[in-house]
Amino acid sequence: MTEPEGPHAASLRLQSLLDGMRVAKVVQVLAELQVADAVADGPCKPAEIAADVGADPDALYRVLRCAASFGVFTEDEDGRFGLTPMAALLRTGTDDSHRDLFMMAAGDLWWRPYGELLETVRTGRPAAELAFGMPFYDYLGTDPAAAGLFDRAMTQVSKGQAKAILGRCSFERYARIADVGGGHGYFLAQVLRSSPRTEGVLLDLPHVVAGAPAVLEKHEVADRVQVVPGSFFDALPTGCDAYLLKAILINWPDADAERILHRVREAIGTDRDARLLVVEPVVPPGDVRDYSKATDIDMLAIIGGRQRTVAEWRRLLRAGGFELVGEPTPGRREVMECRPI
């Protein structure tokens, strides 16, 4: 697609922003129908796909045509639709699948709160509380299907992040790493696979870590991980020389984030050589376009947390008993090394 030009360019660019809403829902629908699986063996006619996935042929064609115009699928001169690299990420059962992420972020779990965003901007209250009648994480506790979708989507996000982070960071100097709020343990498993002499502790809520043994065994690190059911708002396991908070602090406002940091600081105790490793985006200044500024609206409207700039990270960490080692790079997800103070 070319950038609009001429006297109406601003109007056209502004209107084009609405395409984001349309395309996100189109991709979510195609993910729900498992269309990527239906064309995995080669391009097919819409009628063939519709028969396979249980859809109306004409309606499916129009949705696929839209997706193909944005590069999500291909449409050839014979009217057949096939996979692109993006569409391949919507397949089920693949290691790099993004299907559950789209099912979550373009489905009711995200879109219902976004319908209340105006009230959030007026009051500062997370829209999820209005949409679900309670805070987001409390709602997940009442809806096992939504909680399962959220956990799977977060695991899919973690897989992509793990590759990028481990490609530029080494954890081998640590003897025992605690992944606090580490979900099913996928990221910790990748850290341990890259650091054969390191042991791990995985802490998360009981219903979450119930799914950890299968993940840890699949990646052949179960014998090096102690799984601890618990909350990061309570006392944490001691005796680790590194405490990992990956995609945790962004989920909480500053007051709650400080409580989590204080728990880590208590666990570290007098070990001045121990480190806190915070894996989070760093928001760049000014009007630079950055993914973190868009996902911060998820934090505002749904989760109740926030993305942070370098200055905001420094203030928060100091309030929690830590200081940054080095200068993080705005505009990317960083592993911020923090020492106790």
N, C-alpha and C positions, 0 to 999 in steps of 0.2 A: 504494500500500500504506500502511496506517495503522500507527502505532507501537503495539506491544502495551501493554495496560494491565491493572491488576488484580494480584491476589496472585501470579500466575505470570508477570508481565511479564519479570522478569529471565531466567527459564528460556527463555521464548519468544524473547527477543532473542538470547540466547546460541546457541540452536539455529539461529536465522536466519542466523548467520554461516556455517553450512555451505552456505547457498545460493550463496555466492560460488564455491565449488568446482564445484557442479553447473552453474551458469549459464555459467561460463567454458568448461567443456568442451562444453556444449550449443552455445554460439556458435561454438566452434572447429570442431565437427563440421559445422555448417551452412555455415561458411566453406569448409571442405574440399570440401563437395558443391556449392558455388557456387549455393546456393539463392537468394541475393539476385539473382543474374543471371536465374534462372529466373522470378522474379516481377517483373522490372523493368518489363514492359509492363502490369502490372495484377495484381490478386489472382487466385489460382488455388486449386483444390481440392488437398488433399494427394496424391491419386492422380495428378493431372496433373503435379504437381511431382516426385513419385517416379519417374514414367516418364521425365521429362526428365533427372533427375540420377542415376538408377540406384540407387534406394533402396526399402526395403520401405514400402508406403504407411502401414500402421498405426504402425510404429516412427517414421517421419518425422513423422506427425501428432502423436504424443506429444511428440517433441522440439520441434516448432514450437509446440505449445501452451504448453510451458514457457517458451520464448523470448518468446512473445507476452505472457505474464503479467508479464514484466519489461520490456515496452515495446520489445523488439528487433524484433519483427514485429507486425502487426495480425492479429486473427482476427475476421471479420465474422459476422453472424448466420446466414449461409449456409455457414459453415465454411470460407471461403476465407481464405487468408493473403496479406498484402501487405506492402509496404515501409513502414517508419517512417524518420525521419531517421537513426536509428542503423543500421538494416538497410541503408540506402543506402550506408553507409560500408564495407560488406562486399562491395560489387560489385568486379569486376575491371576493370582498365584505366581507372579514374577517377583524377583528380589527387588526390583526398582519400581514397583507399581506405585502410582499416585492416586489410584482409584478412590480409596477411602478418604483421602484428603479432599478430593473434589466432592465426594458425597457429603462430607461434613461442612466444608466452607461455602458451598453453594446450595446447601440443603436447609431444611427448617432449623437445624441446631444453630446455625449462624444467622440465617435470614430473618427469623422471627425477632431476635434482638435488634437487628439493623432497622426494622420497621419502627422502632422506638428511639432511634438515634436523636431526633430533635429534642425529645424530653431529656435525654442525657446531656445534651449541650446546654439546655436551659438550667438543669438542676445539678449536674455533675454526678448523678446517680447512674450506675451501670444499667444499660437498657435491658440486660438479661433479667434483672430483678422485676422489671415491668412485664416482660414477655412471659416469664416462667413463674412469677410470683415468689421468687427466692433467688439468692445468689447462684451463679452458674454452677459451681462445684457442688452445691447442695442439690441442685436439680439433677445433676448426673447421678447422685446417690439414690434418686427416686426412679430413674429410668435406665435399667440395665442395658437396653439396646443402644441408647444414646451414649452411655458410658463406654460400651464396647467399641462403638464407632470412633469416639474421641481417642481412645487408647490406640486403636489401629492407625488412625491418621497421624497421631504423634510419633508412632514408631516409624511410619513411612518418612516423615520429616527427618527423624533422627538418622535414618540410614543415609540420606543424602548429605546431611551435615557431617556425619562421621568420616566419610571419605575426604571431604574438604579439610576438616580439622586435622585428621591424622596425616594428611599429606604435607602439612607444614609444622606440626608440633610433635614432640616426643615426650612420652610419659615414663620412660625407662628409669629415670633417676629416683622414682618413688617406689618404696617397698610395699606400701599398703595404701590403697586409694579407696575412700568412701564416696560412692556416688549417691548423693542425698537427693531423694525425690527422683530416682533413676528409672522409674517405670518398670518395664519387664527386663531391663538390663541389657538392651541391645548395644547401647553406646559403651557401657562398661566392658562388655564382652569384646568389642573391637579394640578398646584400649589395652585390655589384657592380652589379646592375641598379638598386638604389636609390641608388648612388653612381657616377654615370657617369664621373667623372674618376679613380676609384680603380683601381689594378691589384692583382692577387692572385697569391699563391703557394699552391699546393695540395700538401701533403705527406701521404703515407700509404704503406703497404706496397705493393710493386710489383703484387701481384695485385689490390689494391683500386683503385689509381689507373688500372689498365688500363681500368676502366669509366668513368673521368672524362670523356674527350673527348666522348662522346656526350651526356652531361648538360650539359657546358659549351657545346657547340654548340647544343643544343636551346634553351638560354636566352640564346644570342647573346652570350656573354662569353668564348668560347674565345680570342679574340685578345688578351685582357687578363690571361690566367692562365698562369703558368709551372707546369707539373705536374712535381713532384719525387718520384720513388720513394724511400722511405726510412723510417726509424724515428725516433720522437721520443725514443728513448733514445740516439741518436747525434747528431752535430753537425747543427745546423739551418741553413737558409739565412739569410744575413745581409742587411742593407740594407733591412729593413722597419721601418716606424714603428709597426706594430701586429702583435701575435702573438695569434691566436685559439685558445683551447682550449675547444672546445664538447663537453660530455659526454665528456671525456677523463679528468679527474682523479678523478671518482667511480668509475672502473673499476679504480682501483689503491689499495693500502694506502698509508699515509703515506710509507713509505720510498721506494717506487717513484714516487709522485707528486712527491716532492722531487727525484728524479733528473730527471724531465721538466721541472720548473720550473728547475732549474739549467741545463739545455740551452737553454731560452728565454733565461735571464739571460745566458748566454755569447754567444748570437747577438746580443742587444741591445748588448752591449759597453759603450762609453762614452756611448752616446746616452741622456742622461737624460730626453729628451722622449718617447722611445718608450714604448709601453704594452703591457701584457699584458691581454687581455680574456678573462676566464673566464666561460663561460656554463654555469651549473649551478644546481640548486635550492639553497635555503637552508632548512635544517630549523628549524622554529619550536620554541620551548622548551615544556616541560611536556607535558600530556596533550592538547594541541590535536590534533584529527584532521587529518592532512595526507598527501597522496599520497606525499611524499618519505619518510615513515616506513615506508610499505608497500613502496615500491620499494627501500628500503635492505635489505630482506630478500633481494631479488634480488642485490644487491651482496654480501651476506654469504654466501649459499648458492651462487651461480652464478659471478659475475664475480670476486669476491675483493676488491672495492673497498669504498667506503662513501660515504653521504651525510654532509654536514657542517653543523654549526651555524655561526653567525657567528664565535663564538670559535674554533672548530676551523679555519675558513677563515683567520682571521688568523694563527694559529700556523703553519699549513702554509705559507702564502704567505711569511711572514717567514723561515722555515727555507729557503725556496727562493730568497730574494733579492728579495722584493717586499713592498709594503705596499698595503693597500686605500686607494682614493681614495673617500671618502664611506662611507655606512653602507648595506649591502644590506638589502633587506626580506625577513624570514623568511616562508616560506609561499608563495613563488613562484620561478620560474626567473629568475634575475637575470643581467644582464651586469655582472660585477664588474670595474671598471676598477682596474688595479694599476700602480703606478709602481715602477721599479727602485730598490733601495737599495744 
